[in-house]
């Protein structure tokens, strides 16, 4: 049996027309198998479509951290660029963790503050009456300038939140100009619980995901 999620050309051996038993590759844990599938998916999508690399927007959270780790493992650090777009709602730990992970993985990291763009967007929409929909409403205009700024990049985007996971897809908790503006949704088919399990598994291989992304230290926002 050939190894999972690895390119290989197995050779079948026959003696007098009878197939001979060959080596059987061991299967890894569920986390190892899932991570291997995601890594291969990213690699083949970019490689077979002729894309030069990927631009990933970082949020400092677990989803973008896992997506970045997968992308670097699939493509190599020279083909991955990261961008952090902090607004007035961005916590210090978010950009600190983003900087740390980009440095650890050896990828290019840029910061593009969008506070002024986000404020202008909110002011423009303030004239239109709207019902109260929760305390996060004012944070959503940040997705629009992020989407506009990302358009300057020529590489395919593995978007900052186009690592929307299964629960977000199921309940529709995705912003059109943020979560759904990426070119390839890396972790859309896995649940949030598996996201955390994969992050822990990847850090056991080598520590690349900052501890600040752990739910033990930081509640989901």
HUSULLIN-V291175 format. One record per pair of residues at least 12 apart in sequence whose ideal C-beta (glycine too) atoms are under 10 Angstrom apart, sorted by the first residue. I is the first residue (numbers start at 1). J is the second residue. Records with the same first field share a line. If there is no record, write none. Layout:
BEGIN
I: J / J
END
This chain:
BEGIN
1: 22 / 23 / 24 / 25 / 26 / 27
2: 22 / 23 / 24 / 25
3: 23 / 24 / 25 / 26 / 27 / 28 / 36
4: 25 / 26 / 27 / 28 / 32 / 33 / 36 / 37 / 40
5: 28 / 32 / 33 / 34 / 35 / 36 / 37 / 38 / 39 / 40 / 41 / 43
6: 25 / 36 / 39 / 40
7: 40 / 43 / 44
8: 25
10: 22 / 23 / 25
28: 201
29: 197 / 201
30: 194 / 197 / 198 / 201
31: 194 / 197 / 198 / 199 / 200 / 201 / 202 / 204
32: 198 / 201 / 202 / 205
34: 187 / 189 / 190 / 194 / 197 / 198 / 201
35: 66 / 69 / 70 / 73 / 194 / 197 / 198 / 199 / 201 / 202 / 205
36: 73
37: 189 / 190
38: 66 / 67 / 69 / 70 / 71 / 73 / 74 / 186 / 187 / 189 / 190 / 198
39: 69 / 70 / 71 / 72 / 73 / 74 / 75 / 186
40: 70 / 74
41: 70 / 74 / 184 / 186 / 189
42: 54 / 67 / 70 / 71 / 72 / 73 / 74 / 75 / 80 / 158 / 184 / 186
43: 70 / 71 / 73 / 74 / 75 / 76
44: 74
45: 74 / 156 / 158 / 183 / 184 / 186
46: 71 / 74 / 75 / 79 / 155 / 156 / 158 / 183 / 184
47: 74 / 75 / 79
49: 156 / 183 / 184
50: 156
51: 75 / 79 / 154 / 155 / 156 / 157 / 183 / 184
52: 75 / 79 / 154 / 155 / 156
53: 71 / 75 / 76 / 78 / 79 / 80 / 81 / 107 / 108 / 153 / 154 / 155 / 156 / 158
54: 67 / 68 / 71 / 72 / 74 / 75 / 79 / 80 / 81 / 82 / 107 / 153 / 155 / 156 / 157 / 158 / 159 / 182 / 183 / 184 / 186
55: 71 / 80 / 81 / 82 / 83 / 108 / 110 / 150 / 152 / 153 / 154 / 155 / 156 / 157 / 158 / 159 / 160 / 182 / 183
56: 68 / 70 / 71 / 72 / 80 / 81 / 82 / 83 / 102 / 107 / 155 / 157 / 158 / 159 / 160 / 162 / 163 / 182 / 186
57: 82 / 83 / 84 / 85 / 98 / 112 / 146 / 147 / 149 / 150 / 153 / 157 / 158 / 159 / 160 / 161 / 162 / 163 / 178 / 181 / 182
58: 82 / 83 / 84 / 85 / 86 / 94 / 95 / 97 / 98 / 99 / 101 / 102 / 107 / 109 / 110 / 111 / 160
59: 84 / 85 / 86 / 90 / 94 / 95 / 97 / 98 / 146 / 160 / 161 / 163 / 178 / 213 / 221
60: 84 / 86 / 90 / 91 / 92 / 93 / 94 / 95 / 96 / 97 / 98 / 99 / 100 / 101 / 160 / 210 / 212 / 213 / 218 / 221
61: 93 / 94 / 97 / 98 / 160 / 161 / 163 / 195 / 212 / 213 / 218 / 220 / 221
62: 97 / 163 / 165 / 192 / 195 / 196 / 198 / 199 / 209 / 210 / 212 / 213 / 214 / 215 / 218 / 220
63: 160 / 161 / 162 / 163 / 164 / 165 / 168 / 179 / 186 / 187 / 192 / 195 / 199 / 213 / 220
64: 82 / 84 / 94 / 97 / 98 / 101 / 158 / 159 / 160 / 161 / 162 / 163 / 186 / 187 / 213
65: 97 / 98 / 100 / 101 / 163 / 195 / 199 / 202 / 203 / 208 / 209 / 210 / 212 / 213 / 214
66: 163 / 165 / 186 / 187 / 190 / 194 / 195 / 196 / 198 / 199 / 202 / 208 / 209 / 213
67: 158 / 159 / 160 / 161 / 162 / 163 / 182 / 184 / 185 / 186 / 187 / 195
68: 80 / 82 / 98 / 101 / 102 / 104 / 105 / 107 / 158 / 160 / 163 / 186 / 208 / 209
69: 101 / 104 / 105 / 198 / 199 / 202 / 203 / 205 / 206 / 208 / 209
70: 158 / 163 / 186 / 187 / 198 / 202
71: 105 / 107 / 158 / 163 / 184 / 186
72: 101 / 102 / 104 / 105 / 106 / 107 / 208
73: 105 / 202 / 205 / 208
74: 158 / 186
75: 107 / 158
76: 106 / 107
77: 102 / 105 / 106 / 107 / 108
78: 106 / 107 / 108
79: 107 / 155
80: 102 / 105 / 106 / 107 / 108 / 155 / 158
81: 102 / 107 / 108 / 109 / 110 / 153 / 155 / 157
82: 98 / 99 / 101 / 102 / 105 / 107 / 108 / 109 / 110 / 111 / 158 / 160
83: 98 / 102 / 108 / 109 / 110 / 111 / 112 / 146 / 149 / 150 / 152 / 153 / 157 / 160
84: 97 / 98 / 99 / 102 / 109 / 110 / 111 / 112 / 113 / 160
85: 110 / 111 / 112 / 113 / 114 / 115 / 117 / 118 / 142 / 143 / 145 / 146 / 147 / 149 / 150 / 160 / 178
86: 98 / 111 / 112 / 113 / 114 / 115 / 118 / 142
87: 113 / 114 / 115 / 116 / 117 / 118 / 119 / 139 / 141 / 142 / 143 / 145 / 146
88: 113 / 114 / 115 / 116 / 118 / 119 / 122 / 138 / 139 / 142
89: 115 / 118 / 136 / 138 / 139 / 140 / 142 / 221
90: 113 / 114 / 115 / 139 / 142 / 221
91: 212 / 218 / 221
92: 212
93: 210 / 212 / 213 / 217 / 218
94: 212 / 213 / 218 / 221
95: 109 / 111 / 113
96: 210 / 212
97: 209 / 210 / 211 / 212 / 213 / 218
98: 111 / 160 / 210 / 212 / 213
99: 111 / 210
100: 208 / 209 / 210 / 211 / 212 / 213
101: 208 / 209 / 210 / 212 / 213
104: 206 / 207 / 208 / 209 / 210
105: 206 / 208 / 209
110: 153
112: 145 / 146 / 149 / 150 / 152
113: 145
114: 141 / 142 / 143 / 144 / 145 / 146 / 148 / 149
115: 142 / 145
116: 145
117: 141 / 142 / 144 / 145 / 146 / 148 / 149
118: 138 / 139 / 140 / 141 / 142 / 143 / 144 / 145 / 146
119: 141 / 142 / 145
120: 141 / 144 / 145
121: 140 / 141 / 142 / 143 / 144 / 145 / 148
122: 137 / 138 / 139 / 140 / 141 / 142 / 144
123: 141
124: 141
125: 141 / 144
136: 221
139: 175 / 178 / 221
140: 175 / 177 / 178
141: 175 / 177 / 178
142: 175 / 177 / 178
143: 160 / 161 / 174 / 175 / 176 / 177 / 178 / 179 / 180 / 181
144: 175 / 176 / 177 / 178 / 181
145: 177
146: 159 / 160 / 161 / 175 / 177 / 178 / 181
147: 159 / 175 / 176 / 177 / 178 / 180 / 181 / 182
148: 177 / 181
150: 177 / 178 / 181 / 182 / 183
151: 181
155: 183
156: 182 / 183 / 184
157: 181 / 182 / 183 / 184
158: 182 / 183 / 184 / 185 / 186 / 187
159: 178 / 179 / 180 / 181 / 182 / 183 / 184 / 185 / 186
160: 178 / 179 / 181 / 182
161: 174 / 175 / 178 / 179 / 180 / 181 / 182 / 185
162: 174 / 178 / 179 / 180 / 181 / 182 / 183 / 184 / 185 / 186 / 187 / 188
163: 179 / 182 / 184 / 185 / 186 / 187 / 188 / 190 / 195
164: 178 / 179 / 180 / 182 / 185 / 186 / 187 / 188
165: 185 / 186 / 187 / 188 / 189 / 190 / 191 / 192 / 193 / 194 / 195
166: 187 / 188 / 189 / 190 / 191 / 192 / 193 / 194 / 195
167: 190 / 191 / 192 / 193 / 195
168: 180 / 187 / 188 / 192
169: 185 / 188 / 189
170: 191
174: 188
192: 215 / 220
196: 213 / 214 / 215 / 216
199: 213 / 214 / 215
200: 214
END
